[in-house]
């Protein structure tokens, strides 16, 4: 019985001491960068949800990107070049992929490795690209093309203002099953 009472008193004392101490040891110092442990010794990363009110104007790791004439010209040039490289069913598979790979996002490049260019039905792009994007998103664009195999769409993304546009998908606009 005395052990139980002593344990309860010790637990209550520990809880009241931690309440008095506030968040000491769990909050970053006022001038320090907020960090969260990733679970691996010696490695930490920033955490935006650190309990502080940073205000709407602060951006952590989000690049400042705008849409302008140079952005539109750049994405149109990239889209036209990539669709031209894509629409070559007579090119050997290794050459076809090697030419496309520098313009593809890593995730799409992994998928594109398995595309047989001989099965790409496009031989000629007849119009495009026609660009569309969400007004508030200067980083992702859809490019539409008319081809001898119908309408095709290409999704492109960039990770920053000075970063290249990379293709994340190429597909028929209305795929038939």
Secondary structure, 3 states (H helix, E strand, C coil): CHHHHHHHHHHHHHHHHHHHHCCCCCCCCCCCCCEEECCCCCCEEECCCCCCCCCCCCCCCCCCCCCCHHHHHHHHHHHHHHHHHHCCCCCCHHHHHHHHHCCECHHHHHHHCCCCHHHCCCCCEEEEEEEECCCCCCCEEEEEEEECCEEEEEEEECCCCCCCCEEEEEEECCCCC
